[in-house]
Amino acid sequence: MGQETFADRLRAAMSERSLKQADLIRLASERGAKLGKSQVSQYASGKVEPRADACALLADLLGVDASWLATGEGAPGAARAAARPETAPRPTTAHTTQRSSTMREFKKSSKLENVLYDVRGPVVDEAARMEAEGQRILKLNIGNPAPFGFRAPDEVVHDMRSQLTECEGYSDSRGLFSARKAIMQYAQLKHLPNVDMDGIYTGNGVSELIQLCMQALLDNGDEILIPAPDYPLWTACATLAGGTPVHYLCDEQADWYPDLADMESKVTERTKAIVIINPNNPTGAVYPREVLEGIVEIARRHQLMIFSDEIYDRLCMDGEKHVSIASLAPDLFCVTFSGLSKSHMVAGYRVGWMIVSGNRRCARDFMYGVNMLSNMRLCSNVPAQSIVQTALGGYQSVERYVEPGGRIYEQRNYVYEALNAIDGITAVKPKAAFYIFPKIDVKKFNITDDEQFALDLLHEKRILVTRGGGFNWGEPDHFRIVYLPRMEVLRECMEDLADFLSHYRQG
Ligand code: PLP
């Protein structure tokens, strides 16, 4: 193997010692040093090179010369050949039927090697550790409405309770008739073309269905266009399925709309699909019809299918009207995802769905795969499906939150103003959902590592945010704030953030 880059040398040294990324993390923590999962993964994939202290730690763990590892100059060093007892890998495959004094260790599969999910990643682990010590953490990191006082509509809870005894068995693998009928009617209201009951699947949240579709579609090396920044589950599931996520840019200067030229420039012969997240997490953008038409044109020109994640479609503000991209593409194969986690504040009930629409003839075989995987999981949670009809029809309590005077609307306004008032921070105003993705002036704060920024903020102010890199954003110059906590908490956070940034310099 050539060893020109840091990542090459790191991987060569790891492979020579039969050490996996998880081993390095474990060995580091056994020595009381901190090495994050995403850190190691980014070093090994070549996305990021470590700073001197992290490089020295890695060299030490691997038993190689630190300057060889950092620069490639000199020799790996004698220490590499002589495995030191505390870093020697534990057996991975050897096992015996006889009693052995060494405990067999079970490793995660190598399929997970490049999978990242920082929304619940290393900074969150550190916050949990601090909480366990009794510290109070201000959590601006996860889009889970219930802990912030957003309650499920009473009628929804009542109806689930009263139907519980009828939900003891498995349902049809696609879902209950009543749930799918209600979803179909919702699809009609959003003008999705060529939808029928067989093309509607319920899932344990949209999450399960994203995973299912990626498994059904992607062969090793197949490419799929995913936004940067993204909701990272898309990238993670595409990677886990063996596909290659290719990120197209969303343009902050243009209200975070997808950059269509960039999107099209990234299409290759191996590209199978375009993913859009609209309204967007983490930017809060809502795409106008012209942008959606542009995406449809690209999909049409290159014969791509479209996956549209629309879980925030009922949380639009400022009179924005959400348009489903599938409604503009009757001649293409589209899959539209949504659910009740956010619009009905029942993320814990795990209820989502997907709707296939448009030209379904070209995706018969893919749908065969989807059905197979859907059957294999038997069905999604049946009590959760039982409330879909109640939730989707009639009065929508979420509307109160997103209109002037409503909690989400007012909290969005406050956070947007407060962030932009901080010297060195700028943020585009979100139009939907409950996230904002501010930009940090990295020169001013000398920031080169956004995970370190998030950790420093956590340690000093006990504020937990998610770094931009956690959304597959390539530069260390953004972070995401969830503005669901109550106004008093948001005020405290924004004041503390301003104070932190009045003196923070990284490195
Ligand atoms: N899609 C997006 C864009 C999200 O932000 C989330 C959750 O935050 C999901 C999907 C997952 O939703 P569910 O709770 O339905 O699994």
Boltz pocket constraint, residues with backbone or C-beta under 6 A from the ligand:
constraints:
  - pocket:
      binder: B
      contacts: [[A, 143], [A, 204], [A, 205], [A, 206], [A, 207], [A, 208], [A, 231], [A, 277], [A, 279], [A, 280], [A, 281], [A, 309], [A, 311], [A, 338], [A, 339], [A, 340], [A, 341], [A, 347], [A, 350], [A, 351], [A, 352]]
      max_distance: 6.0
